[in-house]
Amino acid sequence: MIFILDDTLMENKDCLNELAKFLLLACEKEQKVKCSANMFDFLETRVLKVDFIGKQDIELILSNESLWDISTAYQTAFTSVIVGLSPEMMRLDVAMRILNNKSRVVLENSSNDWPTIKKWVELFNTKIRTKYKTVNSIVYKAILNKWLVQEHAGGGGGTIARRLKSLADENYADIARYKLTTVFDSDKTEKNDVDKHKSLFRYLEEHGIFGHELIKRELENYYSWETYTLAHKTSTPTPPTDDNDVYDYLDIAKCENINLQKQDMADMAAFMSPKRLVKRLQNNQGNFGGEYEVQTIILMFAKVI
């Protein structure tokens, strides 16, 4: 996230201590800070003082070029907020809460779904080449550092909305749209099936929260039949269909010649390969402007870290 420190902060001499701690926390969480030359001088002379934080902390902030270096990739892919004293700006205490709280991906069943999503990010960071190498690396690092974590909802779009609301009520008041997101199954039985998550989409829109409905039926459809065979979940290597678009909407667990329980999905990520994943994604690229769907999900994650 990019925090733009507005010059109005210089008008409040009571926030010097909090501003110093904010800069230290932003440095530790590998966030970005932008400000005017006047504001930077103010930070050096009035804020970064041993009265507020330690000498080593001050040196860490001033020597951390990455804190102030905002590449084009960051400006394009990550969320920017203006922190200042004007009514339309974010208050410093709210910005501190953004830094102190983890980013959360609310999932229908986090223990079963998160291993697959986490593996997606890993492969797009290490094995699958795209033009978003920097973004993919930052998102994957956020997952490894547990700055971006999964959150269990309990199944279905309605429970996802309820969990998002309860999180907002608990620790994410005023910052839900900066720290929370969700990925959920479409549950469609065919490409032109009716939308089954209107209430969830309405909640996300009303609260400005990023969310992604999978274009395929569910996570199971992102694994090829070959992958299920390698995982010893099928009794035949012959898939139920050779049509990728039809395969997208099969209820995989109910297909003939497969023995797949919902809890098995927690282990399927171990059998994922970049080549088979890309093959499963290619038929839907037209829906995402030529990008892989997984890449668009990773770009969404970047908005909340």
C-alpha positions as a printed NumPy array, in Angstrom:
array([[  0.   ,   0.   ,   0.   ],
       [  1.16 ,   3.548,  -0.709],
       [  0.601,   6.061,   2.077],
       [  0.764,   9.647,   0.816],
       [  1.524,  11.925,   3.767],
       [ -0.144,  15.258,   3.17 ],
       [  1.456,  18.536,   4.259],
       [ -1.496,  19.227,   6.556],
       [  0.02 ,  16.741,   9.031],
       [  2.635,  19.374,   9.83 ],
       [ -0.127,  21.494,  11.369],
       [ -0.736,  19.018,  14.194],
       [  2.231,  19.051,  16.553],
       [  0.483,  16.52 ,  18.83 ],
       [  0.873,  13.712,  16.278],
       [  4.681,  13.677,  16.107],
       [  5.033,  10.569,  18.28 ],
       [  2.336,   8.686,  16.354],
       [  3.822,   9.758,  13.022],
       [  7.251,   8.428,  14.012],
       [  5.757,   5.089,  15.028],
       [  3.767,   5.004,  11.797],
       [  6.936,   5.374,   9.718],
       [  8.662,   2.614,  11.675],
       [  5.72 ,   0.253,  11.244],
       [  5.454,   1.064,   7.524],
       [  9.132,   0.242,   7.213],
       [  8.767,  -3.07 ,   9.06 ],
       [  5.708,  -4.08 ,   6.995],
       [  7.477,  -3.111,   3.75 ],
       [  4.875,  -0.548,   2.766],
       [  5.493,   2.607,   0.732],
       [  5.454,   6.226,   1.872],
       [  5.252,   9.278,  -0.369],
       [  5.412,  12.943,   0.598],
       [  6.508,  16.38 ,  -0.568],
       [ 10.036,  17.685,  -0.061],
       [  8.728,  19.999,   2.676],
       [  7.066,  17.085,   4.438],
       [ 10.221,  14.98 ,   4.228],
       [ 12.241,  17.81 ,   5.804],
       [  9.631,  18.015,   8.561],
       [  9.908,  14.269,   9.194],
       [ 13.695,  14.468,   9.391],
       [ 13.855,  17.479,  11.697],
       [ 10.734,  17.175,  13.867],
       [  9.469,  13.57 ,  13.781],
       [ 12.433,  11.224,  13.569],
       [ 13.73 ,  12.089,  17.018],
       [ 14.9  ,   9.893,  19.895],
       [ 12.075,  11.415,  21.924],
       [  9.696,   9.156,  19.983],
       [ 11.634,   6.131,  18.666],
       [ 15.111,   4.662,  19.094],
       [ 18.215,   5.839,  17.273],
       [ 18.522,   2.538,  15.385],
       [ 14.892,   2.812,  14.306],
       [ 15.532,   6.288,  12.94 ],
       [ 18.541,   5.053,  10.979],
       [ 16.476,   2.134,   9.678],
       [ 13.781,   4.466,   8.339],
       [ 16.148,   6.985,   6.763],
       [ 18.377,   4.34 ,   5.181],
       [ 15.499,   2.255,   3.821],
       [ 15.385,   3.466,   0.216],
       [ 12.648,   0.941,  -0.585],
       [ 10.273,   2.73 ,   1.792],
       [ 10.375,   5.859,  -0.369],
       [ 11.035,   4.281,  -3.785],
       [  7.702,   3.784,  -5.529],
       [  8.064,   2.029,  -8.862],
       [  5.578,   2.173, -11.71 ],
       [  4.463,  -1.363, -10.786],
       [  3.554,  -0.158,  -7.299],
       [  1.747,   2.923,  -8.528],
       [ -0.294,   0.84 , -10.96 ],
       [ -1.108,  -2.248,  -8.902],
       [ -1.289,  -1.152,  -5.267],
       [ -3.748,   0.999,  -3.35 ],
       [ -2.864,   4.61 ,  -2.53 ],
       [ -4.359,   6.563,   0.373],
       [ -3.822,  10.184,   1.371],
       [ -3.159,  10.619,   5.092],
       [ -3.807,  14.089,   6.447],
       [ -6.029,  16.421,   8.418],
       [ -8.595,  17.438,   5.798],
       [-12.008,  15.765,   6.107],
       [-11.649,  13.831,   2.845],
       [ -8.278,  12.404,   3.9  ],
       [ -7.515,   9.349,   6.013],
       [ -6.687,  10.032,   9.653],
       [ -3.286,   8.921,  10.921],
       [ -4.815,   6.613,  13.532],
       [ -6.809,   4.842,  10.791],
       [ -3.643,   4.43 ,   8.723],
       [ -1.983,   2.892,  11.79 ],
       [ -4.831,   0.394,  12.067],
       [ -4.33 ,  -0.565,   8.426],
       [ -0.693,  -1.344,   9.183],
       [ -1.434,  -3.21 ,  12.41 ],
       [ -4.137,  -5.515,  11.006],
       [ -3.515,  -8.494,   8.745],
       [ -5.037,  -8.573,   5.275],
       [ -7.603, -11.381,   5.001],
       [ -9.018, -13.452,   2.139],
       [-12.443, -14.7  ,   3.228],
       [-13.131, -18.163,   1.803],
       [-16.075, -20.543,   1.97 ],
       [-13.852, -23.242,   3.423],
       [-10.395, -21.883,   4.155],
       [ -8.724, -25.162,   5.149],
       [ -9.726, -26.775,   1.832],
       [ -9.487, -23.74 ,  -0.467],
       [ -6.446, -21.805,   0.748],
       [ -3.781, -24.414,  -0.179],
       [ -4.863, -24.195,  -3.827],
       [ -4.951, -20.387,  -3.893],
       [ -1.625, -20.126,  -2.093],
       [ -0.095, -22.542,  -4.633],
       [ -1.466, -20.413,  -7.467],
       [  0.414, -17.396,  -6.128],
       [  3.576, -19.446,  -5.626],
       [  3.549, -20.753,  -9.209],
       [  2.834, -17.319, -10.688],
       [  5.747, -15.998,  -8.66 ],
       [  8.234, -18.741,  -9.515],
       [  7.193, -20.783, -12.563],
       [  4.669, -18.951, -14.727],
       [  5.987, -15.911, -16.569],
       [  3.813, -12.808, -16.733],
       [  4.45 ,  -9.063, -16.895],
       [  3.537,  -8.764, -13.193],
       [  6.668, -10.391, -11.725],
       [  7.16 ,  -7.639,  -9.119],
       [  3.544,  -7.711,  -7.965],
       [  3.432, -11.504,  -7.817],
       [  6.616, -11.567,  -5.734],
       [  5.266,  -9.017,  -3.246],
       [  1.943, -10.835,  -2.845],
       [  3.67 , -14.186,  -2.346],
       [  5.991, -12.659,   0.244],
       [  2.956, -11.227,   2.055],
       [  1.509, -14.747,   2.236],
       [  4.772, -16.242,   3.522],
       [  5.041, -13.504,   6.16 ],
       [  1.373, -14.028,   7.103],
       [  0.549, -10.421,   6.309],
       [ -2.06 , -11.864,   3.928],
       [ -3.949, -14.778,   5.467],
       [ -7.042, -16.889,   4.882],
       [-10.274, -16.413,   6.816],
       [-12.924, -19.126,   7.147],
       [-16.518, -18.159,   6.361],
       [-18.322, -21.486,   6.536],
       [-19.65 , -22.014,   3.033],
       [-21.761, -20.07 ,   0.562],
       [-22.016, -16.443,  -0.458],
       [-24.318, -15.564,   2.422],
       [-21.82 , -16.754,   5.018],
       [-19.016, -14.862,   3.267],
       [-20.964, -11.605,   3.558],
       [-21.728, -12.321,   7.208],
       [-18.067, -13.015,   7.964],
       [-16.987,  -9.843,   6.179],
       [-19.487,  -7.895,   8.268],
       [-18.392,  -9.511,  11.524],
       [-14.744,  -8.746,  10.727],
       [-15.674,  -5.124,  10.039],
       [-17.527,  -4.999,  13.359],
       [-14.628,  -6.595,  15.249],
       [-11.342,  -5.085,  14.079],
       [-11.799,  -3.657,  10.592],
       [-14.214,  -0.781,  11.109],
       [-13.459,   1.951,   8.54 ],
       [-10.696,  -0.152,   6.962],
       [-12.535,  -3.242,   5.637],
       [-12.174,  -2.181,   2.005],
       [ -8.419,  -1.749,   2.463],
       [ -7.764,  -5.067,   4.223],
       [-10.464,  -7.601,   3.294],
       [-11.209,  -9.482,   0.095],
       [-12.825, -12.735,  -0.981],
       [-12.657, -15.45 ,  -3.646],
       [-15.645, -17.732,  -4.084],
       [-17.045, -20.465,  -6.343],
       [-19.522, -19.515,  -9.047],
       [-21.479, -22.759,  -8.44 ],
       [-22.643, -22.561, -12.062],
       [-23.634, -25.722, -13.897],
       [-23.003, -24.135, -17.296],
       [-21.432, -20.984, -18.708],
       [-24.697, -19.068, -19.03 ],
       [-26.169, -20.229, -15.726],
       [-27.896, -17.577, -13.615],
       [-25.861, -15.629, -11.083],
       [-26.145, -17.366,  -7.723],
       [-24.448, -14.729,  -5.557],
       [-26.382, -11.509,  -6.118],
       [-26.615, -10.685,  -2.41 ],
       [-22.857, -11.133,  -1.932],
       [-22.065,  -8.946,  -4.94 ],
       [-24.43 ,  -6.322,  -3.537],
       [-22.657,  -6.391,  -0.155],
       [-19.222,  -6.073,  -1.775],
       [-20.35 ,  -3.137,  -3.915],
       [-22.017,  -1.33 ,  -1.02 ],
       [-18.893,  -1.602,   1.144],
       [-16.276,  -1.093,  -1.563],
       [-14.684,  -4.507,  -0.937],
       [-12.799,  -6.342,  -3.678],
       [-14.143,  -9.809,  -4.471],
       [-13.697, -12.398,  -7.193],
       [-16.187, -15.008,  -8.324],
       [-14.39 , -17.906, -10.024],
       [-15.377, -18.182, -13.655],
       [-15.417, -21.975, -13.436],
       [-17.842, -23.891, -11.217],
       [-15.495, -24.294,  -8.233],
       [-11.851, -24.816,  -7.296],
       [-12.081, -28.475,  -8.267],
       [-12.495, -27.447, -11.913],
       [ -9.068, -25.781, -11.943],
       [ -7.413, -29.193, -11.635],
       [ -7.172, -31.306, -14.783],
       [ -8.329, -34.91 , -14.847],
       [ -4.67 , -35.829, -15.314],
       [ -3.872, -34.191, -11.983],
       [ -6.599, -36.161, -10.223],
       [ -5.191, -39.307, -11.812],
       [ -1.707, -38.533, -10.509],
       [ -3.24 , -37.957,  -7.07 ],
       [ -4.828, -41.437,  -7.269],
       [ -8.346, -40.016,  -7.133],
       [ -9.481, -41.577, -10.406],
       [ -9.766, -45.147, -11.625],
       [ -9.23 , -44.181, -15.276],
       [ -6.999, -41.603, -16.991],
       [ -9.757, -40.858, -19.497],
       [-11.534, -37.597, -18.572],
       [-15.336, -37.38 , -18.679],
       [-15.063, -34.832, -21.518],
       [-12.395, -33.442, -23.846],
       [-14.202, -30.111, -24.064],
       [-12.5  , -27.63 , -21.727],
       [-15.568, -25.41 , -21.536],
       [-17.777, -28.336, -20.53 ],
       [-15.188, -29.503, -17.981],
       [-15.334, -26.04 , -16.396],
       [-18.836, -26.698, -15.09 ],
       [-18.772, -30.389, -14.195],
       [-19.403, -31.35 , -10.604],
       [-16.047, -33.095, -10.448],
       [-16.69 , -34.987,  -7.223],
       [-19.823, -36.548,  -8.739],
       [-18.215, -37.66 , -11.979],
       [-17.901, -41.366, -12.656],
       [-14.58 , -43.043, -11.886],
       [-13.472, -40.488,  -9.292],
       [-13.293, -40.676,  -5.526],
       [-12.917, -37.112,  -4.317],
       [-14.119, -35.711,  -0.995],
       [-14.211, -32.01 ,  -0.195],
       [-11.493, -32.423,   2.44 ],
       [ -9.211, -33.966,  -0.197],
       [ -8.841, -30.552,  -1.791],
       [ -6.508, -29.509,   1.016],
       [ -3.928, -31.968,  -0.386],
       [ -4.446, -31.432,  -4.116],
       [ -2.085, -28.433,  -4.289],
       [  0.837, -30.832,  -3.899],
       [ -0.021, -32.286,  -7.328],
       [ -0.428, -28.957,  -9.12 ],
       [  1.995, -28.217, -11.951],
       [  2.435, -24.888, -13.774],
       [  1.898, -26.473, -17.181],
       [ -1.368, -28.198, -16.224],
       [ -2.609, -25.088, -14.4  ],
       [ -1.956, -22.849, -17.404],
       [ -3.749, -25.322, -19.659],
       [ -6.792, -25.181, -17.385],
       [ -6.736, -21.354, -17.432],
       [ -6.197, -20.749, -21.135],
       [ -9.772, -21.28 , -22.303],
       [-11.018, -18.402, -20.108],
       [ -8.373, -15.782, -20.953],
       [-10.783, -13.925, -23.219],
       [-12.923, -13.115, -20.185],
       [-10.004, -11.311, -18.529],
       [ -8.598,  -9.194, -21.322],
       [ -6.093, -11.856, -22.315],
       [ -4.771, -12.345, -18.779],
       [ -4.932, -15.567, -16.824],
       [ -7.75 , -15.504, -14.291],
       [ -5.33 , -16.379, -11.487],
       [ -3.235, -13.329, -12.363],
       [ -6.268, -11.074, -11.954],
       [ -6.873, -12.632,  -8.527],
       [ -3.272, -11.908,  -7.484],
       [ -3.642,  -8.309,  -8.663],
       [ -6.754,  -8.086,  -6.486],
       [ -4.782,  -9.357,  -3.488],
       [ -2.208,  -6.626,  -4.138],
       [ -4.914,  -4.027,  -3.531],
       [ -5.289,  -5.074,   0.117],
       [ -1.683,  -5.548,   1.24 ]])
